[in-house]
Amino acid sequence: MALSKKYLTGFILLLIGSPGLSQDFFGDTLKLAPVQVNATHLQKYAYGQWVRNLEKSALGQMSGMSLGQALQQGTGLFVREYGSGMLASLSVRGTAAGHNALFWNGLPVNSPSLGQADYSIFAMAGFDQVAVHYGSSGALYGTDAIGGAIHLENSPGYGTGHETSSKTRLGSFGRWDQELSYRYGGDVFAVKTSVYRNIAANRFPYADWASPGTPTRVQDHAAVSQVGWAQDLAIRLDQRQSVEASFWINEVDREIQPLLGSPERNQQLDWNIRGVVDYYNRRDNASWNVKAGLVRDKMRFNQEENLTLLALLGAELDWEHSDKWQSKTGIRLTHIKGSLATYSKEEQRLELYQSTNFKPLPRLGFSLQLRQLIHDGEPVPFTPGLGAAWTIINQEDQKWELTGNISRGFKIPTLNDRFWVPGGNPDLLPEQSWSREAGLNQSLKGARLQIKNRLAYYHMAVDQWVVWLPRGTFWTPENVRKVVNQGLEYFFESEWESGTWKLGLNLDYAFTRPIIKSDDQDQSRGKRLPYVPAHKVQGQLHAGRGAFSFFIRGQKTGERFVTTDNRGTLPAFALWGGGVQYDFRFSPWLKGDMGLSVHNIFDRDYQVLRLRPMPGRNFQFNVNLVL
């Protein structure tokens, strides 16, 4: 049953005014850095692969943003935006949107019907941590993780005391974001409640390249309204056992921004409910976990409604055999049901997986990952992965590490691919990939200066790629494409202290070259995949002294082809922005920060996707209060 915005807003207001949030419970908070827990959890069985975590301080500055906006500003990844606040899909290492898995507290949240996630509807208030796993990781996470995986997680925050925070952000073109959260962390019980409301009128001027004379118009059909509630609970049953639960309800109502020159006035409502419960039992040399989760998505496009349901039950055992051997064994059962406009189908997935670490030497480690998925009673291709990491220099002031891995990935055809009427093809094969990469990590640490570098080369081949093609009077999907992709990634981070000043510089660069090796259409062979820039570079300079800090951020996205025959292109564009922030403390129990930022400072006219204009210069002012 759909939950109307009126009732959801009323429930949120009731929650805000509940006695559990009274002034009697407010107090000082000792902040921890839970992102390190996330890093350890994801990297434990991923020797030779790279997991990048967005810093907690950076996430705090992104309140009110969507996950897509945060990834666009906080990483060098390319996010395909269909307009401001519209559908946002992710491309990691040149792959398609459906080749990247998205997890929330270990629960897969890619749409089973579309096979991808809309990163614009995941508000930052719904999670505490963001981690990006670069490269194929199907052996670790299962279907969809051909290009990479994004992990969103919530941390219990035991022992942090009481904290209440209020965040407000006002911006150009009718933007107004609000978030209210309460957190309590005791020795045995932790809870966090967050409610949010984000509004954007998106009435920005743009150049209408589809009309004679390129007149300047004002966008009049791109308004977005989002409201949601996220609830986290954690209980320590004793020194070894704990239960953690997270619940998230979200609603987004959007006017779909039309293409330039199009008279369409479409409306879309997304309603999502997600819940997950984990039981942990930790022993001296072993720990095991039981997970149950549910994802219910509803999407109404004009008058057409589509609903999907995903229910998951899993268990895994993590065993420390010795200092040299570690292993993890797991099983996961997933039930999926799709009730869409043209079909209603169900499917079952059973996954068995095993990961093993071996460290023959203190500086040398290997990871072997194995996974087998049984899809509706039929096995999909067996998925192995092997990685290694060798620390060649490990000194107090510097560390050098060589990494490498080879892995297989896969993607189950979506419900729409197999059952859409007309055109669905139930005989589609899973998409398959083989990936390999090699990397060099370096870190230098001095008295005042710290530097981190990473350079990686990767090669990926994706076969049985599903493409929708015209066949008679309708379109149908077929396994006809093979893509070979190779590229380079470079990441640089630095921190420097000079007297009372703290300065930092971050730089991301990606070179991506995905070539179509085979396709149903001859004119596509040997061409680059559309909407994948060959070059993307992003950097940020930040500095602070005392309570004041500022940043300057810039990015350049290279030229993109808009068709598989590479005849049409979108020009490269560069965006610059900056901001200033002031941290304050009025009393021992009241502190916060305020800031002003400007984006697209040179008012650049650009398009991420063809015929979809983006906003020009815009300003945002934010105030965060913490009790």
N, C-alpha and C positions, 0 to 999 in steps of 0.2 A: 504494500500500500504506500503510495507517495505521501510524503510529509510536506504540507504546504508551508510556504515561507512564513505565513502569519503565525501558525502554531509553533514552528521552530523558533522564531524570534521570541515569542511569548515564553517558551520554555527556558531560553537562554536568560531572559530578564529575570525569571523566577529563580534560576540557579545563582545569578549574580547577587540577588538579594537574600540568599539563604543564610541562616544563622552560622553555617560552617565557615563563612567568610567574614565574620564580625571582627571588630577592632581588637577584641580580647585575644585573638590568636595571632596578631601581627607581631613580628619581631625581627631582629637582625638575622642575616643569613651568611653562612660561610660558603662561598662559591667554590665548587670543584670543577674539574675538567673532564667530563665523562667521555669526551671524544677519544681518549686514549683507550678506554674499554672497547669501544667499537673497533679501533684499529687492530688491537690484539685479537679480537674475535674473528675478524675477517681474514687477517693475514696469516693466521696460525698454520693453515694447510695450503698456503699459496706461495711457496718458494718459487722464485723466478717470475712472479707476477707483481703488479703494482696496484696498491689500493691507496687512494688519495682522500684525505679527510679535510673537509672545509672547517676552518678554525671556528671555535665557539664565539670568539669576538666578532668575526666576520658575519656569522649567522645572526648575531644580535642586531647588526646594522641593516639586516635585510627583512625585518619584521614588516608584514603587510605585502611582501612580494609573493609571487608564486614560485614554485620550485623551478620552473623554466627560466624565470628572470634571474633567480639566484645562481643557477648553473651558467647562464650566459655571462653574468658579471663576475662570478667567483672562479671560473675555470676557463680554459681555452676551447671548450667543447662548442660545437655548432648546433644551435637550436633553431629549428625551422618554425618561425612564427607566422601564422596566417593573419596577422594584424595585432594591434595592441589589445591584450587580454583575450585574444582568440586562441584557437587550437595551437598548441606548441608541442612539437615532437623532437626527439633527440637523435642526433647522428653521432655515433662513436666510431672513429676510424673508418669513416666513409660508408658505414652500413645503413640499411633502411631503418625506419622508425621501429618496425616490429622486430628488429634484430638486437634490441637492447632490453634487458629485463629490469623491472622496477619492483623493489621489495619494501614493504613497510613492516618492521619488526619481524622479518623473516617470512612474511606472507606475500606471495606474488600478487601484484595488483594491476598487471597488464590486463586490458580488456580481453576476455576469451573470444568475443565476437569479432573485434577489430584486430586483435593481436598486438596492440601497442597501448601506450599510456598517453593521456593528454596532460602534459606537465603544467598546463596553465591552471588546472583546477586543484592542485595540491598546494594548499596554503602553508606557509612556514610555521604557523602556529600549531600544526598537527604533529610535530616531531622535534627532537632536540639535536639530532646528529645527522649529517649527510656524508656518505662515503661513496667514492666513484671507483669501481673496479674496471681498469682499462684492459681491453682485450678479451678474447674468447674465454668463457668460464662455464661452459655447459656442463663439464664434469663436476663442478662444484655446486651449481645452482639449478641446472636443468634447462628446459626449453627456453628459447628466446635470447639467451645470453651469448649470442654469436659475436657481437661487437663489444659488448661490455655489460655492466650491471650497475645500477644505482641502488644504494641501501639507505633507507630512512629508519631511524631507530629512536626510541625513547629510553631514557635512563632513569632508574628508580630514584636516585638521589638520597640514599640513606644518610642520616646524620647531618643534613643541611639546615635543619630548623625550619622556621616559617618564612615565607616570602610572598608578597603580593606585588604584582607589577601591572602597570597600565601603560599602553603604548598607543600613540596617536600619530598619524602621518597625513598631512595635507599636501596636495600637489596640483600641478597644472591640469587643465582640461577636466576639471570636476572630479579629482581623485580625493578620497577620504577613507582611510583605513583605521580601524580600531581593534585593539586586542586587550583583553583583561584576563589575567591568569593568577592562580593561587597555587603555591607549592608548599608542601610540608614534608620534611624528611626526618623521621625519628630513628631510633635504633632498630626497631622491628617493623615499622610501618611507614610507607611513603605514598604520597598522593599528589597529583597535579591535575588541575582543572583549567582549561583554556577555552575562552569563547571569543569569537572574532566576527567582524563585519567589515567587508571591503567593498567600496563603491568606486566606479570609474565611469564618468559620462563619456569620455573619449571623444569629445567634440574638438578635434584638432584640425587646423588648416592643412591642406595638402595640394600638390600640383596634380591636376587631372590630365595625365598624359594620354588618356583615351579620347579626349575631346579636342576639336580643332582649336589651335591657339594656346593650348595648355593653360586653361584658366585655373585660378586658385579657388578651391571650394573648402567647405567645412564638413567634416565627417558628421553625419546626422543619424547613423544607425550602427552604433558599435558599443552601446552602453553595457556595462557588466555589473552585476550585483551578486555578492557572495556572502554567505553566513554559515557558521559552523560551530561545533562544540567538540573538543577533544578531552578525553578523560583517561588518566593513567592511575593504576593502583599496584602496590607491591607489598607483600607481607613475608617476613622471615618467620617460618614456622619453628625453626630452631637454628642451630649453628650450621647445619648442612642443607636444610630444605627451605625453599622459597617458592612463592607463587607470584607471577607478574601478569597483569592484564591491561590491555589498552583498548579503548573504544573511540571511534571517530565518526561523526556524522557531518556531512558537508552538502551544501546546496549552492549551485551556481545558475543564475538566470542571465542569459546573454542575448543581445541583438547581434546576429552574425554579420560582421562587416562584409559588405558586398565587394565583388571585384570592380575595378574601375570600369565605368560605363555600363554596369549592370543595374537594372531596376529592382532586383530581388530584395525582399525584406523578410528574411528568415529569422526565426526565434528558436533558441535551444535552451532546454532545462536539463541540467545534470544533477542527479541526486545520488549520493553515495553513502553507504553505511559499511563500516569496517570494524571488525572486532577480532582480537586474538588473546589467547590465554596460554601461559607457559608455566609448567611445573619443573623446577630444577632440584636435583638431588646430587650434592657434591660430596665426594669421598676423598681420601688422601691421594689416591692414584687414579681415580676415575670419577666421572660425573655423567649423569644422563638427564635428558630433557624430553618432556612430552609436550607437544604443541597442538592446539586446536584453533582454527581460524575460520572466519566467514567474511566474504565480500559480496555485497549486494549493490549492483549498479543499475540505475535507470536513466535513460536518455530519451527525452522527448524532443524531436525535431519537427517544428510546426505541430501537426496533429498526429505524427507517427511516433509510436512508443516502442522502445527496445529495452528489454530487461535481461540481465545475466546474473547468475548466482554461482559463486565458487565456495565450496566447503572443503576444508583441509584438516587432516589428522596425521600427525607424524611423531616419530620418536627417534632419538639418536643417543649413542653411547660414545663418550670421548674417554679414551684410556691412555694413561701415561705408563707405558711398559717399562721404560728406563730413561736415562738421560739421552739415549741415542734413538729410541723408538717411541713414536706416538701414533695413535690411530683413532679414527672416528668412523663408526658404522651407523647407518640410518635407513629408515624406511618412511615413505610418505605416500599417503592415499589422498587423491583429490577427486572430488565430484563436481562436475560443471554442468550447468543447465542454461540454455539460451532460449528465451521466448521473444522472438523478434517479429517484425512486421510481416515477414514472408515465410517463417518457419519456426518450429519448436523442436529442439534436440537436446539430448543429454549425452555425456561421455564420462568415462572413468579413466583415471591415470594412477598407476602404481609405480613408484620409483624406489629402487634399491641403490644405495651408494656407499662407497668406502673410500676413505682418504687415509694415507699413511705418510708419516714423516720419518726420515732416516738421517741422522747426523753422525757420519763416521768420524768426523773431526769437528772440533769446536767452531771452526770458521767455515765449514762446508755442510750444506744441508740439501736434501732432496725431498720433493713431495710427489706422491703418486696418487692421482684421483681416478676413480672408476664409478661409472653410473650406468644403470640400465633402466629404461622406462618401458613399461608395458601399457600401451595405449589401446583401450577398448579390446583387450585380450591379445593384441598383436605387439611384438617387440619392435621398437624403433632402433635405429643404429646404435650399437654399443658406443659409449662415450668415454674415452680415456683422456688423461692429461698427465704430463710429466714436467716438473720444473726443478730448477737448481739455483742456489745462491751461494756464492763464494766470496767471503770477505778477504781480499788480498792484502789490505793494510788496515789495521785496527789499532790506532794510537790515540792518545788523549786529545790531540789537537787535530786529527784527521782520520777519515775512514773512507776506504774505497771498496766497492762491492760490484762484482760481475753477476749478472742474472741472465737466465734463459729459460724458455719453456716451449713446449709443443703440445697442442691440445686439439681435440675434436669438439665441434659444436653442432647443434641441431635446433630446428624450430618446427613444431607441429603446425600443420595448416590450420588456419583459424576456422571458427564455425561459419563465418560468412563465406570463406573460400570454398568450403565443402557443401554448404546447404542453402546458400542464397537462391531465391527463386525470382526470375530464371537465371541460370548460368552456373550455379554451384557445381563443383566437381568433387564428388566423394572419393574419387580414385587418386587424388593428389598424394604425392610422396612427401615426406618431411624434407625440408631444406637442410643441407649438410655443409659443414665447413671444416677445413683444417687450417690451423694458425700456428705460426711460430714467431718468436721474437727474441731479441737479445738486448740487454741494457747495461748501462754503466751508471752507478750511483756514487756520488762523491759528497762528502760533508767536511767542512773545515770549521774549526772552532778556535777563536782567539779570545783575548781578554775583553775586547769590545766588539769584535766582528764575528758573525756566524754566516756561513754560506752553504747552500745545498744546491747540487746540480743533478740532473738526470737526463741522459740521452738514450733513446731507445729506437731500434729499427724493428719493424714488423712486416710480415708477409702473410696474407690471408687469401684463401680460395674458397668461394661459396658456390656450391653446385645445387642443382634442382631448385633454383630461385623461382618462386611463384610469381607469375605475371598475368594480369588480366588482359585478354586479347579479344578483338571482335571476331565472332564466329556466327555468320548469318545475321539474324535480327537482334542478337544480344551478345553481351560480352561474357567470357568464361575464363577462369584461371587455369594455367597450365605450368608444369615444371619445364621451362624452356631456357632459362638464363643461367649462365655461369659468369661469375665476376671474380677477377683476380685483383687484389688490392695490396699495395705496399706503401709504406710511408715512414716518416721520421717524427719523433716527438722530442721536444726539449723543454725542460722545466728548470727555472732558476728562482731561488728564494734567498734573501739576505736580510740580516738585521744588524744595525750598527748603532752603538751608543757613544755619544760624544758629550761629555759633561752632563747637562740636564736634558739633552736632546736624545730622542730615539727615532731612528730612520730605518726605513725598509724599502726594498724593491723586489717585486715579483714579476716574472716574465714567463709566458707560455707561448710556444710556437708549435704548430702542427703542419706538416706537409703530407698531403693525402692524394693518392693516385689510384682510384678504382676504375679498372678497365673492363668493359663488357667483352668477354671472349666468345660467347655464343648467345644467340637470341633467335627468336622466330622471325625477326625482321633484319634483313641483311644490312640495312643502312646503320644499324646500331653496333655492329661488330667492330671492335677496335676503338670504340668511343668511350668517353668518360661517363660515369653515372651523372644524371642531372642533380642539381642542387647540392653538390659537394664541392666546396671551395678547395682549390689546390693548396692555398696558403691561408692560414689564419694565425694572427699574432695578437697577443693581448698582454698588457703590462699595467702595473700599478705602483706608484710611488706614494708612500705614506710617511708622515712624520708627526711627532708629538713632543710637547714640552709641558710638563705639569698637567693641568686640566684641559689644555687645548690640543687638538690634533686636526690634521687635514690630509686629504688624499687627492691625487690626480690620476685618473684612469683613462687609458686609451686602448682601442682595438681596431684592427683592420681585417676585414673579411674579403677574400679574393673574389675574382670573377667566378660566376657560376653558370653552367649551361642549364637551360630550362627544358630541353627535350633530349631524348636518348640519341638522336642523330647529331647533336651538338651544333645545330644551325642557329639557335637563338641563345642569347646570353643576357645575364644581368651584370651590370658593371660592379666593380669592387667599390667598397665604401669604407670610410674610416669614421669612427665615433670617438668623441672625447667628452670627459666629464670630470667633475671635481666636487669636493665638499669640505665642510669644516664642522667640527663637533666640540662641544664643551661639556665636560663631566662636572657635576656639582654634588655637594652634600650639605643639605640644610641643617641636619641634626644627625645624631647617631642612628636614628630609625628612618630617616628619609633621605634618599639619594636618587640620582638619575643622570640623564644626559639630554641634550638637545642638539640638533644639527640642521644644517641647510646644505642641500646638494643640488647640482645642476647637471642635466644629462643632455647629450647631443648639443654641446655648448656652441658649436658653430652652425647650428640650425641646418644640418645636412639633410637634403631630400634623398631618401634611399628606400629600397624595397628588399626585404629578405626573400620573399617569394614574389613572383611576377604578378603585377596588377593589384598588389596589396600594399598600399602606402602605410608608412610608419610615422609616429609623431616626430615633430621637430623639437626645437629647444624647449625644455620643460624643467620646472623647479619643484623641489619637494622639501617640506619642513617637517621635522619629527621631534616629538617630545616623549621621553620614556621616564616613568616614575617607578621607584622600587621602595616598598615598605618592608 
